[in-house]
Amino acid sequence: MSLEASQTSCLECPLRDCPGLRDADDDRLRLIHNFKLGEIGLERGGQVLVQGNRSAHIYTVLEGVLIRYRLLDDGRRQIINFVFPGDLVGLQSAFDEPMTHGVEAITTARLCAFPRDAFRDFIGQFAHLSYDLVWLAAKEEAALEEHLVALGQRNARERIAYLALFLIERAENTCLTDGRHRINLNVTQSQIADMLGLSLVHTNRSLQTLRKEGLVTWSLNTIEIPDMEAVRQYVQFDRSLVGPRPFI
């Protein structure tokens, strides 16, 4: 992974056209573009952050989907969250400390890079950017709370249906679907189990049941929900998590 000279002007950022991302005025985008160092590209499985290492950069996802995860001492992995276009990567750890988590691409991905050591001062100069940073941090916390509810209060089928709904809602809002409530995303049953605290056997059985009930069809390469409202009611999904999001 190497930093490339900036190839995408912030004024022509494709994220400006995504329905779930809040467009910014040109003056703001010029400020961000001047601060941006460049971009990095990742293949599936590529690591942008490594747990225990320090990072010289903070990133905004421009294209693709990644996972944020935590490795346990015995080698097991807990997926904490999924990262979509417009999301900040690397902000979750203190600015001068090693990463407490890793971030890995599960599709080909491209990210905009910003200098970590100057990021706090840059954001602090502009009230609107500081507010958006706090807003994004609050939304991240709200999403993690929802994930905890899924782990603690929902049964296996509800957990999987909730995760499918969360992924498709985020994908639809970040221009990653074709409008048919379907995302082409290679998420293995092992990764589903990692995220939701389920065994592989339980995961497989629950996926089969959800498919038979017409709620969720989850194959190796695609996730599809025929009736989004039915699944929202099934899992009691909090719609406030999918409102328009600012991006930096």
C-alpha positions in Angstrom: 0.0 0.0 0.0 1.5 3.3 -1.1 0.3 6.9 -1.1 -0.4 8.2 -4.6 -0.7 11.8 -5.7 -4.3 13.0 -5.5 -6.2 11.8 -8.5 -9.8 12.9 -7.5 -10.5 16.6 -7.1 -12.7 17.2 -4.0 -14.8 19.5 -6.2 -15.5 16.6 -8.5 -15.9 14.0 -5.7 -18.3 11.3 -6.7 -19.7 11.2 -3.2 -21.4 14.5 -3.8 -24.1 12.7 -5.8 -24.8 10.0 -3.1 -28.3 10.4 -1.6 -27.2 9.5 1.9 -24.2 11.9 2.0 -24.6 15.6 2.6 -23.1 17.7 -0.2 -20.7 20.5 0.8 -20.2 23.9 -0.8 -17.2 24.5 -3.1 -15.3 26.6 -0.6 -15.3 23.9 2.0 -14.3 21.3 -0.6 -11.3 23.4 -1.7 -10.1 23.6 1.9 -10.3 19.8 2.2 -8.6 19.3 -1.2 -5.7 21.5 -0.2 -5.2 19.6 3.0 -5.5 16.2 1.3 -2.2 14.4 0.8 -3.3 11.9 -1.9 -5.1 8.6 -2.2 -4.4 4.9 -1.7 -5.9 1.9 -3.5 -6.6 -1.5 -1.8 -7.5 -4.9 -3.2 -9.8 -7.2 -1.2 -8.0 -8.3 1.9 -5.7 -5.2 1.9 -5.0 -3.6 5.3 -5.2 0.2 5.7 -4.7 0.1 9.5 -3.0 -2.7 11.5 -3.9 -3.2 15.1 -1.0 -2.3 17.4 0.7 -0.1 14.8 0.7 3.7 14.6 -0.7 5.3 11.4 0.6 8.5 9.9 -2.7 9.2 8.2 -6.5 9.5 8.7 -8.6 8.4 5.7 -12.0 9.0 4.1 -13.3 6.1 2.1 -13.8 7.2 -1.5 -14.8 3.8 -3.0 -15.5 0.3 -1.6 -16.4 -1.4 1.7 -14.1 -2.2 4.6 -14.4 -3.9 8.0 -13.1 -2.6 11.3 -12.1 -5.5 13.5 -10.3 -6.3 16.8 -7.9 -9.3 17.2 -8.0 -11.2 20.4 -4.8 -12.6 22.0 -5.7 -16.1 20.9 -6.0 -15.0 17.3 -9.8 -14.8 17.1 -11.3 -11.8 15.3 -14.3 -9.7 16.2 -15.7 -7.6 13.4 -16.7 -4.3 15.0 -18.3 -2.4 12.1 -18.4 -2.0 8.4 -17.0 1.1 6.7 -18.6 2.7 3.7 -17.8 5.6 1.4 -17.7 8.9 3.2 -16.7 7.3 6.5 -13.6 8.4 8.3 -11.0 5.7 9.0 -8.5 5.9 11.8 -10.2 8.5 14.0 -11.4 5.9 16.5 -7.9 5.7 18.2 -6.2 8.6 20.0 -4.1 10.7 17.8 -0.7 9.8 19.3 -1.3 6.1 20.2 -1.2 2.8 18.3 -4.3 1.5 16.6 -6.6 -0.5 18.9 -8.1 -2.2 15.8 -7.4 -3.1 12.2 -9.2 -2.0 9.0 -9.4 -4.4 6.0 -10.9 -4.0 2.6 -13.6 -6.6 1.7 -13.9 -5.1 -1.8 -11.5 -3.2 -3.9 -11.3 0.2 -2.3 -9.9 3.7 -2.6 -9.3 6.1 0.2 -8.3 9.8 0.5 -5.4 10.3 2.9 -4.9 13.3 5.3 -1.9 13.9 7.6 -2.7 12.6 11.1 -0.4 14.9 13.0 -2.0 18.0 11.5 -5.6 16.8 11.3 -6.8 18.1 14.7 -5.4 21.6 14.1 -6.9 21.7 10.6 -10.3 20.7 11.8 -10.1 23.1 14.8 -9.7 26.1 12.4 -13.2 25.6 11.0 -16.3 25.4 13.1 -18.3 23.6 10.5 -15.7 20.8 10.1 -15.4 20.4 13.9 -19.2 20.1 14.2 -19.2 17.4 11.4 -16.4 15.5 13.1 -18.4 15.4 16.4 -21.5 14.4 14.5 -19.7 11.5 12.8 -18.3 10.3 16.1 -21.8 10.4 17.6 -23.3 8.4 14.7 -20.5 5.8 15.0 -21.3 5.4 18.7 -25.0 5.1 17.9 -24.3 2.4 15.3 -22.2 0.5 17.8 -25.0 0.7 20.4 -27.4 -0.8 17.8 -24.9 -3.6 17.1 -24.7 -4.3 20.9 -28.5 -4.4 21.0 -28.4 -6.9 18.2 -25.9 -9.1 20.0 -27.7 -8.9 23.4 -31.4 -8.8 22.6 -32.0 -10.3 19.1 -32.1 -14.0 18.3 -29.9 -15.4 15.5 -32.3 -14.8 12.6 -33.0 -11.2 13.8 -29.3 -10.5 14.2 -28.6 -11.6 10.6 -31.6 -9.8 9.2 -30.5 -6.6 11.1 -27.0 -6.9 9.7 -28.3 -7.4 6.1 -30.6 -4.4 6.5 -27.8 -2.2 8.0 -25.5 -3.1 5.1 -28.1 -2.4 2.4 -29.3 0.8 4.0 -25.7 2.1 4.0 -25.0 0.8 0.5 -28.1 2.5 -0.9 -27.1 5.8 0.7 -23.5 5.6 -0.7 -24.2 4.7 -4.3 -23.3 1.1 -4.0 -26.5 -0.5 -5.2 -28.6 -0.4 -8.3 -31.9 0.5 -6.6 -33.1 -3.1 -6.1 -32.3 -3.4 -2.4 -29.4 -5.6 -3.3 -25.6 -5.2 -2.8 -22.9 -7.2 -4.4 -20.7 -7.9 -1.4 -18.6 -10.9 -0.6 -19.3 -11.5 3.1 -18.6 -15.0 4.2 -20.6 -17.0 6.7 -17.5 -17.0 8.9 -17.4 -13.1 8.8 -21.2 -13.0 9.7 -20.5 -15.3 12.6 -17.5 -13.1 13.7 -19.7 -10.0 13.7 -22.7 -11.5 15.4 -21.2 -13.9 17.9 -22.8 -17.0 16.3 -21.5 -20.4 15.4 -21.1 -21.3 11.7 -23.8 -24.0 12.1 -26.3 -21.6 13.6 -25.4 -18.9 11.0 -26.1 -21.4 8.1 -29.4 -22.5 9.5 -30.6 -19.0 10.2 -29.7 -17.9 6.7 -31.7 -20.8 5.2 -34.7 -19.9 7.4 -34.6 -16.2 6.4 -34.4 -17.2 2.7 -37.4 -19.6 3.0 -39.4 -16.8 4.8 -38.7 -14.4 2.0 -37.0 -11.9 4.3 -33.3 -12.0 3.3 -31.4 -13.8 0.5 -27.7 -13.9 1.4 -25.3 -15.7 -0.9 -21.5 -15.6 -1.1 -21.5 -12.6 -3.4 -24.9 -10.8 -2.9 -27.2 -9.7 -0.1 -30.8 -8.9 -1.1 -33.9 -7.9 0.8 -37.2 -8.1 -1.2 -39.3 -6.1 1.3 -37.3 -3.6 3.2 -40.2 -2.4 5.4 -41.0 -5.9 6.4 -37.4 -6.5 7.6 -37.3 -3.1 9.4 -40.4 -4.2 11.4 -39.0 -7.7 11.9 -35.8 -6.3 13.6 -37.2 -3.0 15.0 -34.5 -1.1 13.1 -33.7 2.5 14.1 -34.1 4.6 11.0 -32.3 7.5 12.6 -29.0 5.8 11.9 -29.4 6.2 8.1 -30.0 10.0 7.8 -27.8 12.2 5.6 -24.2 12.1 6.7 -21.5 14.8 6.3 -18.1 13.7 4.9 -14.7 15.2 5.1 
